[in-house]
Amino acid sequence: MVAYAGRVTTPEADQSQAPRPEERLEQAVRAAEQALIEFEIAVETFRVEVENFSRLHEQRLGPLYNRIEELDAEIAEAKAARTGDPEDVLRAEEARARVLPIPGVEELLHGWMDGEGLYPEAAAMLTDQAVRPPQRVRPSDEARKLFRELARKAHPDLAQEEEERQRREEFITRVNAAYARGDETLLRELAEEWAAGPVPPERSPSPAEELYARLEWLSQRKEMLTFVARELEDGAIAGMLRLAPDDPDGLLEEIADRLRADIAQREADLAHLRGQD
């Protein structure tokens, strides 16, 4: 029997109070799961902002970029017509070729799909649903709050049974789609649906081998998400977002103003060239 700081303990009591190795491993797995979920939420939030900014960039600035390319082609053609120089003629042909779309491809793909498949707007058009393009780069604060709460509660990684995992994956897919559109009403409806849904079974202790395998999977998943985040951060669109993280819509308008000034200058140059003929 051992006396220590006013307490009398026995070796048997000390052993009963010590946490089992499996308990420490379970705690490590739960901590890793929660950390991964938070990381996934951050990556998905950033992905939505980058995607929305990219699409709004195309919607708002695409016509201005197209107008600049058309004016560059017309200016090159006007110079070639005035000088007759073979090099000017070649530059005019190259400028015109940059303006012309690839036959068939533009009509087939532009604005309809990316590497992930059909855009939500395209899918809505094909199913006769209302088309709701994003009106802003970043979903509202309320939409972000609802998305985060749902992602934490319904994340598939919290499921232990395959059937429950599939249910959660289908649900989170709907949550992600609603968040990408900034649809607060649908997110609230999804939150109510989840609250009324079946209660997931209690987490039962797993054998040590399964816990180690789980930690390995979580580590691999984090590596994959890190790669996705790095790809997003290294992209040109993310670089533009970093220039004005608090007002990306204002950045688009600022760029548009500069493009309009460039267009005005090119139109003046073209008028001057044509006036010399």
Disulfide bonds with the S-S distance in Angstrom:
none
